[in-house]
Amino acid sequence: MQIHPIRTEADYDSAVARIAELIAAKPDTEEGEELDILATLVDAYEAKHHAIDKPDPIAAIQFRMEQQGLRRKDLEPLIGSRARVSEVMTGRRSLTLAMIRRVRNELGISADVLIGHSQKKRRKRVYSGRFERTSVNAKRRTSAR
């Protein structure tokens, strides 16, 4: 048994190939110990070099909808009116805590995923006096002056 740290992709590929050879090894044998050590090293390397980010909350909901054959209308009891579902699914409105709880309970999506920030960009709101307008309109108005 010759084990060394995994520092490169070649080391990683070699370790994964060896794990495939040892996958049926019995515990408490030399091969079983080698398998255990290699699996730990590969896991550490993957966590450092091949980390997977949490999915976007909206993408997670859409994925679960596809899995279960759901439509946006099916989200109304969980999120609210048709307009509210549309706002949430397009990223114009964030999920509230109550929505997160209902979606978690009904669709089985982790609250950690649902709490995450949506990747879709939101328009910043600019407040000027009594009127609210989007930053796009504010830029047009200020540049015209």
Secondary structure, DSSP 8 states (H G I E B T S, - for coil): -------SHHHHHHHHHHHHHHTT--TTSHHHHHHHHHHHHHHHHHHHHS------HHHHHHHHHHHHT--GGGGHHHH-SHHHHHHHHTTSS---HHHHHHHHHHH---HHHHHS--SS----EEEETTEEEEHHHHHHHHHH-
